[in-house]
Amino acid sequence: MTQSLFIITGAMAAGKTTVANALARRFPRSALVGGDVFRRMIVNGAAAMGPTLDVEARAQLTLRQVIATDAVRRYVEAGFTVVYQDILIGHDLVAAVERLRDLDPRVVVLAPSAEVLGQRDRDRPKTGYSEAFPPSVLAEALARETPRIGQWIDSSAMDVEQVVETVLGR
């Protein structure tokens, strides 16, 4: 496979980081760019991210995505196969693909059920969902707002290797 850029997206706890890492390890010269890294660079003044974004949160989310796609571009130009993973729903996915269009990104949307998202979130050390922000919010937003571009995978009953093999077409 000669693909040099993959974009992996989905809701929180969809398995983006784990799948992206496993996929990147399949290539001899690869880089993993996670959008959350850029959010964590803000020391003071980080806006709260949640089901509803205020103006400042929206601006910071867009900033993080633009910086991430800039980093992606630099790694691809340096000859790396890049796996970029982030929560890119609706217009955010469209904008990221547009910014990277000339690099012909391969989009992969991980779309397990809301029930599976909830279980995976409970099973990991970091949790993002709560009673006020249940997994169904992002699962429904992904289904309702995100255009059907790329490869959509219901990974509810799949392990990481099965998802990677599906992405690679094996």
Stockholm file with secondary structure:
# STOCKHOLM 1.0

chainA/1-170         MTQSLFIITGAMAAGKTTVANALARRFPRSALVGGDVFRRMIVNGAAAMGPTLDVEARAQLTLRQVIATDAVRRYVEAGFTVVYQDILIGHDLVAAVERLRDLDPRVVVLAPSAEVLGQRDRDRPKTGYSEAFPPSVLAEALARETPRIGQWIDSSAMDVEQVVETVLGR
#=GR chainA/1-170 SS CCCCEEEEEESTTSSHHHHHHHHHTTSSSEEEEEHHHHHHTCCSCCCCCSSSCCHHHHHHHHHHHHHHHHHHHHHHHTTCEEEEECCCCTHHHHHHHHHTGGGCCEEEEECCCHHHHHHHHHHSSSCCCCSSSCHHHHHHHHHHHSCCCSEEECCTTCCHHHHHHHHTTC
#=GC SS_cons         CCCCEEEEEESTTSSHHHHHHHHHTTSSSEEEEEHHHHHHTCCSCCCCCSSSCCHHHHHHHHHHHHHHHHHHHHHHHTTCEEEEECCCCTHHHHHHHHHTGGGCCEEEEECCCHHHHHHHHHHSSSCCCCSSSCHHHHHHHHHHHSCCCSEEECCTTCCHHHHHHHHTTC
//
